[in-house]
Amino acid sequence: MQTIYKGDFCEYVFQVEHSLLIGRWFNTDHMTQDVFKEELIKGELFAIKECQPRIYLVDTSGFELPITPETQKWMAENITVFYARYGVKKLAFLRSQIFVAQLSIQQSNDETAHRAVEKKHFSDEAEALSWLKA
C-alpha cells in the first residue's frame, strides 16, 4: 500500500495489485466547506489523476461535516466528473455515523450521478471491499 496524500482531515492510499484507491476522512467536526474543497483537490483529485484506480473506497464512517448544496454542486463540477475519465468503475462509501452528514453524502452522490461509475453505500468495510473487487 502506498500513501498518496495525508492531510489533517483525510488520507489517500493506493493498492496497486487491486487498482484500489482508499480515501479516509477524520477530524471533520471542525472542518469548513472551503477546507473540505481544498482537501478534495489536494487529496482525492490528485490521487485519482495520479493513480487512475479502477475501484475506489471512500471511508466516510468518521465524516461529520454536512455538505452544503453549493458544495455538492461544486463537487459535481470539479471533482466527481473526473472519476470515469481517470478509470474509476466502482465506488463504495462507508456510511457516516452522523445522520445529517450521511444524508448530505448521499445527496452529493445524487447530484453527481455519473452512470459510468457504479456506486453503493455500506456499513461494513469488508463487505464494501468484497463488492468492489467482485
DAGI-V697091 format. One record per pair of residues at least 6 apart in sequence whose C-alpha atoms are under 8 Angstrom apart, sorted by the first residue. I is the first residue (numbers start at 1). J is the second residue. D is the distance in Angstrom with one decimal. If there is no record, write none. Layout:
BEGIN
i=I j=J d=D
i=I j=J d=D
END
This chain:
BEGIN
i=1 j=13 d=6.4
i=1 j=14 d=5.6
i=1 j=15 d=4.8
i=1 j=16 d=7.2
i=2 j=13 d=5.4
i=2 j=14 d=5.2
i=2 j=15 d=6.6
i=3 j=11 d=7.6
i=3 j=12 d=6.0
i=3 j=13 d=4.3
i=3 j=14 d=6.4
i=4 j=11 d=7.7
i=4 j=12 d=5.5
i=4 j=13 d=5.4
i=4 j=14 d=6.8
i=4 j=43 d=7.8
i=4 j=47 d=6.1
i=5 j=11 d=5.5
i=5 j=12 d=5.1
i=5 j=13 d=7.1
i=5 j=42 d=7.7
i=5 j=43 d=5.5
i=5 j=47 d=7.2
i=6 j=12 d=6.4
i=6 j=43 d=7.4
i=7 j=39 d=7.5
i=7 j=43 d=7.8
i=8 j=26 d=7.9
i=8 j=27 d=7.3
i=9 j=25 d=5.7
i=9 j=26 d=5.1
i=9 j=27 d=5.5
i=9 j=28 d=6.1
i=9 j=31 d=7.9
i=9 j=39 d=7.4
i=10 j=23 d=6.9
i=10 j=24 d=5.4
i=10 j=25 d=4.3
i=10 j=26 d=5.9
i=10 j=39 d=7.2
i=10 j=43 d=7.3
i=11 j=23 d=5.6
i=11 j=24 d=5.3
i=11 j=25 d=6.7
i=11 j=43 d=7.1
i=12 j=21 d=6.9
i=12 j=22 d=5.6
i=12 j=23 d=4.5
i=12 j=24 d=6.5
i=12 j=43 d=6.6
i=12 j=44 d=7.1
i=12 j=47 d=6.9
i=13 j=21 d=5.9
i=13 j=22 d=5.3
i=13 j=23 d=6.7
i=14 j=20 d=5.7
i=14 j=21 d=4.6
i=14 j=22 d=6.3
i=14 j=51 d=7.3
i=14 j=53 d=8.0
i=15 j=21 d=6.4
i=18 j=55 d=7.9
i=18 j=133 d=7.5
i=19 j=52 d=7.8
i=19 j=53 d=4.9
i=19 j=54 d=5.4
i=19 j=55 d=6.3
i=20 j=53 d=5.5
i=20 j=54 d=6.3
i=20 j=55 d=4.9
i=20 j=56 d=5.6
i=20 j=57 d=7.4
i=21 j=47 d=7.8
i=21 j=48 d=7.8
i=21 j=51 d=7.8
i=21 j=53 d=5.8
i=21 j=55 d=6.4
i=21 j=56 d=4.7
i=21 j=57 d=6.2
i=22 j=56 d=5.9
i=22 j=57 d=4.8
i=22 j=58 d=5.9
i=22 j=59 d=7.4
i=23 j=44 d=7.3
i=23 j=56 d=7.8
i=23 j=57 d=6.3
i=23 j=58 d=4.8
i=23 j=59 d=5.9
i=24 j=58 d=6.1
i=24 j=59 d=4.6
i=24 j=60 d=6.5
i=25 j=59 d=6.3
i=25 j=60 d=5.7
i=25 j=61 d=7.7
i=25 j=62 d=6.3
i=25 j=63 d=5.9
i=26 j=62 d=5.6
i=26 j=63 d=6.2
i=27 j=62 d=7.7
i=27 j=63 d=7.7
i=28 j=62 d=7.7
i=28 j=63 d=5.8
i=28 j=64 d=5.5
i=28 j=65 d=5.9
i=29 j=63 d=7.6
i=29 j=64 d=5.2
i=29 j=65 d=6.0
i=30 j=65 d=7.8
i=31 j=65 d=6.8
i=32 j=65 d=7.8
i=33 j=67 d=7.2
i=33 j=68 d=7.6
i=33 j=71 d=6.9
i=37 j=71 d=7.7
i=37 j=75 d=7.9
i=40 j=79 d=7.4
i=41 j=79 d=7.4
i=44 j=79 d=8.0
i=45 j=79 d=6.2
i=45 j=82 d=7.7
i=48 j=82 d=7.9
i=48 j=83 d=7.1
i=48 j=86 d=6.6
i=49 j=86 d=6.2
i=52 j=86 d=5.0
i=52 j=87 d=5.5
i=52 j=88 d=7.0
i=53 j=86 d=7.4
i=53 j=87 d=6.0
i=53 j=88 d=5.6
i=54 j=87 d=5.4
i=54 j=88 d=4.4
i=54 j=89 d=5.4
i=54 j=90 d=6.9
i=55 j=88 d=5.6
i=55 j=89 d=5.9
i=55 j=90 d=4.9
i=55 j=91 d=6.0
i=55 j=132 d=6.2
i=55 j=133 d=7.6
i=56 j=88 d=6.9
i=56 j=90 d=6.3
i=56 j=91 d=4.8
i=56 j=92 d=6.4
i=56 j=132 d=7.6
i=57 j=91 d=5.9
i=57 j=92 d=4.8
i=57 j=93 d=5.9
i=57 j=94 d=7.7
i=57 j=128 d=7.6
i=57 j=129 d=7.5
i=57 j=132 d=7.9
i=58 j=91 d=7.5
i=58 j=92 d=6.2
i=58 j=93 d=4.8
i=58 j=94 d=6.3
i=59 j=93 d=5.9
i=59 j=94 d=4.8
i=59 j=95 d=7.4
i=60 j=93 d=6.6
i=60 j=94 d=5.4
i=60 j=95 d=5.8
i=60 j=96 d=5.1
i=61 j=94 d=5.5
i=61 j=95 d=5.0
i=61 j=96 d=3.9
i=61 j=97 d=5.8
i=62 j=96 d=5.8
i=62 j=97 d=6.7
i=63 j=96 d=5.6
i=63 j=97 d=7.7
i=63 j=98 d=7.4
i=63 j=101 d=6.7
i=64 j=96 d=7.2
i=64 j=97 d=8.0
i=64 j=98 d=6.0
i=64 j=101 d=5.4
i=65 j=101 d=5.6
i=66 j=100 d=5.9
i=66 j=101 d=4.3
i=66 j=102 d=7.7
i=66 j=103 d=8.0
i=66 j=104 d=5.7
i=66 j=105 d=7.8
i=67 j=101 d=6.8
i=67 j=104 d=5.3
i=67 j=105 d=6.8
i=67 j=108 d=7.7
i=68 j=104 d=7.3
i=69 j=108 d=7.8
i=72 j=107 d=7.7
i=72 j=108 d=5.0
i=72 j=111 d=6.7
i=72 j=112 d=7.9
i=73 j=108 d=7.7
i=73 j=111 d=6.7
i=73 j=112 d=7.8
i=75 j=108 d=7.8
i=75 j=112 d=7.6
i=76 j=108 d=7.8
i=76 j=111 d=6.5
i=76 j=112 d=4.8
i=80 j=112 d=6.5
i=81 j=112 d=7.5
i=81 j=114 d=7.5
i=83 j=89 d=8.0
i=83 j=117 d=7.4
i=84 j=114 d=7.9
i=84 j=116 d=6.2
i=84 j=117 d=6.2
i=88 j=117 d=6.5
i=89 j=116 d=6.8
i=89 j=117 d=4.8
i=89 j=118 d=6.2
i=90 j=117 d=5.4
i=90 j=118 d=4.7
i=90 j=119 d=6.0
i=90 j=132 d=6.2
i=91 j=117 d=6.8
i=91 j=118 d=6.1
i=91 j=119 d=4.8
i=91 j=120 d=6.6
i=91 j=132 d=7.2
i=92 j=119 d=5.8
i=92 j=120 d=5.0
i=92 j=121 d=5.8
i=92 j=122 d=7.1
i=92 j=128 d=6.0
i=92 j=129 d=7.9
i=92 j=132 d=6.9
i=93 j=119 d=7.8
i=93 j=120 d=6.4
i=93 j=121 d=4.7
i=93 j=122 d=6.0
i=93 j=128 d=7.5
i=94 j=121 d=6.0
i=94 j=122 d=4.9
i=94 j=123 d=5.5
i=94 j=124 d=6.8
i=94 j=125 d=6.6
i=94 j=128 d=7.4
i=95 j=102 d=6.3
i=95 j=121 d=6.3
i=95 j=122 d=5.9
i=95 j=123 d=5.4
i=96 j=102 d=5.1
i=121 j=128 d=7.8
i=122 j=128 d=5.9
END
